[in-house]
Amino acid sequence: MERKVITMLDDFFVRAVLAGSMLALVAGPLGCFVVWRRMAYFGDTIAHAALLGVALALLFNLNITAGVFAVAVLVSLLLIVVQRRAGLSSDALLGILSHSTLAVGLVIVSFLTWVRVDLVGFLFGDILAVSKEDLLIIAIGGALILAVLGWFWRPMLAATLSVELAEAEGQRPELMRVILMVLLALVIAIAMKLVGILLITSLLVIPAASARRLSASPEQMALIAALFGVVAVWGGMAMSLNFDTPSGPSIVVGALILFLITLIVPANLFGRDVADGGLPHD
């Protein structure tokens, strides 16, 4: 049995499907908080900052995943600090950080003449190039994210519903926000190689948005979002195999098709609160 498993993992397509499925199982529940908190633009900002992490990792000869994670966390914390002092709206700050970090990353990469950088691979991903070591990183990182998310699920949900109520109950909503940002940074770091910097937010948002119309509770929405993500990965990889399309974008197209299908389902098919995913509607 062990030899069969090792033989299967020697197949690059099997490794790609496994990596994408593991990522989808993590991105689904985490993406629910992105949807509930309206943090899609924040996800884009952290994803764009990933290129700066790549550039700095190459410049200082560090592990790229670690470099992306470190920069993503720093940008997240910087956003919290600047929000309190700058007096600007969140979308303005996110726009500044998003485009600035992307531009700085591109400038640094342009100076790395001694390094061959595949910008297309970083921007759009190369899931077919996933190695056994990458699978191990995704498995460990994904398990860590799910464990933390499960441990803090209730307080994070309470902070999402009402910051004031969470504080009245003795909880720390600001800490929950920081933990969520760190988890997003980690999932972006491990997902970059699979779907690319420009498509990471799509895998977080689209399955969760699709699940919202079909869920009567937050927990149900998280499970359905994870399932939709896995289906999108399998469908996108099948599309890539049969039509020779780019794998990362094909996965996102698969997620989009699922979202369009859910629009056909009546919002009140399973109950009055289904369209809200169990939380207040936007």
C-alpha positions in Angstrom: 0.0 0.0 0.0 2.8 2.4 0.9 4.6 1.7 -2.3 1.4 2.4 -4.3 0.9 5.7 -2.6 4.5 6.7 -3.3 4.0 5.7 -7.0 0.9 7.8 -7.2 2.7 10.8 -5.8 5.3 10.5 -8.5 2.5 11.5 -11.0 2.6 15.3 -11.3 -1.1 15.5 -12.0 -2.0 13.6 -8.9 0.2 15.8 -6.8 -1.5 18.9 -8.4 -5.0 17.6 -7.6 -4.0 16.7 -4.0 -2.4 20.1 -3.4 -5.4 21.9 -4.9 -7.9 19.9 -2.8 -6.0 20.4 0.4 -5.8 24.2 -0.3 -9.6 24.3 -1.0 -10.4 22.5 2.3 -8.6 25.3 4.1 -9.6 28.3 1.9 -13.3 27.5 2.1 -13.8 28.0 5.9 -11.3 30.9 6.0 -13.0 32.5 3.0 -16.3 32.6 4.9 -14.8 35.1 7.3 -13.5 37.1 4.3 -17.0 37.2 2.9 -18.7 38.0 6.3 -16.3 40.7 7.1 -16.2 42.1 3.5 -12.4 41.6 3.4 -12.0 40.7 -0.3 -10.0 43.8 -1.0 -7.8 43.1 2.0 -7.1 39.6 0.5 -6.1 41.3 -2.8 -3.8 43.6 -0.9 -2.0 40.8 0.9 -1.9 38.8 -2.3 -0.2 41.7 -4.1 2.2 42.1 -1.2 3.2 38.5 -1.8 5.3 39.6 -4.8 7.3 41.9 -2.5 7.9 38.9 -0.3 9.1 36.9 -3.3 11.5 39.7 -4.3 12.9 40.0 -0.8 13.3 36.3 -0.4 15.2 36.1 -3.7 17.3 39.1 -2.8 18.4 37.7 0.6 18.4 34.0 -0.6 15.6 32.9 1.8 12.8 30.4 1.5 10.1 32.0 -0.8 7.1 30.7 1.2 8.6 32.1 4.5 9.4 35.4 2.8 5.9 35.8 1.5 4.4 34.9 4.8 6.6 37.3 6.7 5.8 40.2 4.4 2.1 39.4 4.3 2.0 39.5 8.2 4.0 42.8 8.3 1.6 44.4 5.8 -1.4 43.2 7.8 0.0 44.7 11.0 1.0 47.9 9.2 -2.6 48.3 8.0 -3.9 48.1 11.5 -1.4 50.7 12.8 -1.9 53.1 9.9 -5.7 52.8 10.1 -5.6 54.2 13.6 -3.3 57.2 12.7 -3.8 58.2 9.1 -7.4 59.2 9.2 -8.0 57.6 5.8 -10.8 55.1 4.9 -9.9 51.4 4.8 -10.3 51.1 1.0 -8.0 54.1 0.4 -5.3 52.5 2.7 -5.8 49.1 1.1 -5.4 50.7 -2.4 -2.2 52.4 -1.4 -0.7 49.3 0.2 -1.8 47.0 -2.6 -0.3 48.9 -5.5 2.7 50.1 -3.6 3.9 46.7 -2.4 3.3 45.2 -5.9 5.2 48.1 -7.5 8.1 47.9 -5.1 8.2 44.1 -5.6 8.4 44.5 -9.3 11.1 47.1 -9.0 13.2 44.9 -6.8 12.8 41.9 -9.2 14.0 44.1 -12.1 17.3 44.6 -10.2 17.8 40.9 -9.6 19.6 40.4 -12.9 21.5 37.4 -11.6 18.3 35.5 -10.8 15.9 34.1 -13.4 12.4 35.0 -12.1 9.3 33.5 -13.6 6.8 36.3 -13.0 4.0 34.6 -14.9 4.4 31.6 -12.6 4.2 33.8 -9.5 1.2 35.8 -10.9 -0.9 32.9 -12.2 0.6 29.9 -10.4 1.9 26.6 -11.6 0.1 23.9 -9.8 1.5 21.2 -12.1 5.0 21.9 -10.7 4.0 21.0 -7.1 6.6 18.7 -5.6 6.3 16.2 -2.7 8.0 18.7 -0.5 5.3 21.3 -1.5 2.6 18.8 -0.6 4.1 18.3 2.8 4.2 22.1 3.4 0.6 22.5 2.2 -0.5 19.6 4.5 1.2 21.0 7.6 0.3 24.6 6.9 -3.3 23.6 6.1 -3.7 21.5 9.2 -2.3 24.4 11.4 -4.7 26.9 9.8 -7.7 24.6 10.4 -6.6 23.8 13.9 -6.3 27.5 14.8 -9.5 28.4 13.0 -11.4 25.6 14.9 -10.0 26.7 18.2 -11.0 30.3 17.8 -14.1 29.7 15.7 -16.6 30.9 18.4 -14.8 34.1 19.4 -14.0 35.0 15.8 -17.6 34.4 14.9 -18.8 36.6 17.8 -16.4 39.4 16.7 -17.7 39.1 13.2 -21.3 39.4 14.4 -20.8 42.4 16.7 -17.6 43.9 18.0 -19.4 45.7 20.8 -21.2 42.5 21.9 -18.0 40.5 21.8 -16.3 43.1 24.0 -19.2 43.1 26.4 -18.8 39.3 26.8 -15.1 39.8 27.8 -13.7 38.6 24.4 -11.0 40.4 22.4 -12.3 41.1 18.9 -9.2 43.0 17.9 -7.0 40.0 18.7 -9.4 37.9 16.6 -8.9 40.2 13.7 -5.1 39.9 14.0 -5.4 36.1 14.1 -7.6 36.1 11.0 -5.1 38.3 9.2 -2.2 36.0 10.1 -4.2 33.0 8.9 -4.9 34.7 5.6 -1.3 35.6 5.2 -0.3 31.9 5.8 -2.9 30.6 3.3 -1.8 33.1 0.7 1.9 32.1 1.2 1.1 28.4 0.7 -1.4 29.0 -2.2 0.8 31.3 -4.2 2.6 28.5 -6.1 -0.8 26.8 -6.9 -3.1 29.5 -8.2 -0.8 32.5 -8.3 -0.8 35.9 -6.7 -3.6 37.4 -8.9 -6.0 34.4 -8.3 -5.6 33.6 -4.6 -8.4 35.9 -3.5 -10.8 34.2 -6.0 -10.3 30.8 -4.4 -11.0 32.4 -1.0 -14.1 34.4 -2.0 -15.9 32.6 -4.7 -16.6 29.2 -3.0 -17.6 31.0 0.2 -19.9 33.4 -1.7 -21.4 30.3 -3.5 -22.0 28.5 -0.2 -23.7 31.5 1.4 -26.9 31.1 -0.6 -27.2 27.4 0.4 -26.3 27.6 4.1 -28.5 27.9 7.1 -25.7 28.3 9.6 -22.1 29.6 9.7 -20.7 26.0 10.2 -22.8 24.7 7.3 -21.5 27.5 5.1 -17.9 26.7 6.0 -18.4 23.0 5.1 -20.2 23.7 1.8 -17.5 26.3 0.9 -14.8 23.7 1.4 -16.7 21.2 -0.7 -17.3 23.7 -3.5 -13.6 24.5 -3.4 -12.6 20.9 -3.9 -15.2 20.5 -6.7 -13.8 23.6 -8.4 -10.2 22.2 -8.2 -11.2 18.8 -9.7 -13.3 20.5 -12.4 -10.6 23.0 -13.2 -7.9 20.4 -13.4 -10.1 18.3 -15.7 -10.7 21.3 -17.9 -6.9 21.9 -17.9 -6.2 18.3 -18.8 -8.8 18.1 -21.6 -8.5 21.5 -23.2 -4.9 22.4 -22.4 -5.8 25.5 -20.5 -3.8 27.1 -17.6 -4.5 25.1 -14.5 -4.7 28.0 -11.9 -7.2 30.1 -14.0 -9.1 27.0 -14.9 -9.7 26.3 -11.2 -11.0 29.8 -10.7 -13.3 29.3 -13.8 -14.6 26.1 -12.2 -15.4 28.0 -9.0 -17.1 30.7 -11.0 -19.3 28.1 -12.8 -20.4 26.8 -9.4 -21.2 30.3 -8.3 -23.4 30.9 -11.3 -25.2 27.6 -10.8 -26.0 28.6 -7.2 -27.6 31.8 -8.5 -30.3 29.7 -10.1 -31.3 28.2 -6.7 -34.0 30.3 -5.0 -32.5 32.1 -2.0 -35.3 30.8 0.3 -35.3 27.2 -0.9 -34.0 25.8 2.4 -35.4 28.4 4.8 -35.7 32.1 5.6 -32.1 32.7 6.7 -30.3 30.6 4.0 -29.4 33.6 1.8 -27.5 35.1 4.7 -25.4 32.1 5.6 -26.7 32.4 9.1 -25.2 35.9 9.5 -26.5 39.4 8.9 -26.8 40.2 5.3 -24.6 42.8 3.6 
